[in-house]
Amino acid sequence: MEEVKNQEQGKQTIIINQQSPRSNGIGVAGFVLALIALFLGWVPVWGWLLWLLGLIFSFCGIFKTPRGLAVAGLIISLVDLIFLILLSLGILVVLSAL
């Protein structure tokens, strides 16, 4: 009804469809935890715990959009895994030499 009045008076009806930006909180959390685990991997228990949480959150974030930080967190988690395995093997070698 109002649109008809606006057209009769020479006014235009403007409809703005503004979409809110989407975010992936789980993917961001996985990325942050994986990044922290990369720097704190040498801490005995915390390194493994942060790595595991970062891996799980990044994996869950892959299934939501946007995926960018979730993929980055997953890749960093895999790099963390290699680092943690090499660190553990190094510690075992040093302890076995004693």
C-alpha positions in Angstrom: 0.0 0.0 0.0 2.8 2.4 0.9 4.7 1.5 -2.2 1.7 2.4 -4.3 1.6 5.8 -2.6 5.3 6.4 -3.1 5.0 5.6 -6.8 2.0 7.9 -7.2 4.0 10.7 -5.6 7.1 10.1 -7.8 9.2 8.6 -4.9 11.2 5.5 -5.2 11.3 2.6 -2.8 14.8 1.5 -1.9 15.3 -1.9 -0.4 18.7 -2.5 1.2 19.6 -6.1 1.8 22.7 -5.9 4.0 24.2 -9.2 4.9 26.1 -9.6 8.1 29.7 -10.8 7.8 30.1 -14.5 8.5 32.7 -15.8 10.8 34.0 -19.2 11.8 34.7 -19.1 15.6 35.7 -22.7 15.8 38.1 -22.4 12.9 39.7 -19.2 14.4 40.0 -21.0 17.8 41.7 -23.9 16.1 44.1 -21.6 14.3 45.0 -19.7 17.5 45.5 -22.9 19.5 47.7 -24.5 16.8 49.8 -21.3 16.6 50.3 -21.2 20.3 51.2 -24.9 20.3 53.8 -24.2 17.6 55.6 -21.9 20.0 54.9 -23.8 23.3 55.5 -27.3 21.9 58.5 -27.8 24.0 56.4 -27.6 27.2 55.9 -31.2 28.2 52.1 -31.5 28.7 50.8 -28.2 27.4 52.4 -28.6 23.9 50.5 -31.9 23.3 47.3 -30.6 24.8 47.3 -27.4 22.8 48.2 -29.3 19.6 45.3 -31.7 20.1 42.8 -29.0 20.8 44.0 -27.0 17.8 43.7 -30.0 15.6 40.2 -30.9 16.7 38.9 -27.3 16.5 40.5 -26.8 13.1 39.1 -30.0 11.8 35.6 -29.0 13.0 36.0 -25.6 11.5 36.7 -27.1 8.0 33.0 -27.9 7.7 31.8 -24.2 8.2 32.4 -21.2 6.1 34.7 -19.3 5.8 37.3 -22.0 5.9 40.5 -20.0 5.6 41.8 -19.9 9.2 40.5 -23.5 9.8 42.6 -24.8 6.9 45.6 -22.8 8.1 45.1 -24.1 11.6 45.0 -27.7 10.3 48.2 -27.2 8.4 49.9 -25.7 11.4 48.7 -28.6 13.5 50.3 -31.0 11.1 53.6 -29.1 11.3 53.2 -29.1 15.1 52.8 -32.9 15.0 56.1 -33.3 13.1 57.8 -30.9 15.5 56.4 -32.7 18.6 57.4 -36.2 17.2 61.0 -35.0 16.5 61.2 -33.4 19.9 60.0 -36.5 21.6 62.5 -38.7 19.6 65.3 -36.3 20.5 64.5 -36.5 24.2 64.4 -40.3 24.0 67.7 -40.5 22.2 69.3 -38.2 24.9 67.8 -40.2 27.7 68.9 -43.5 26.2 72.5 -42.3 25.9 72.6 -41.7 29.6 
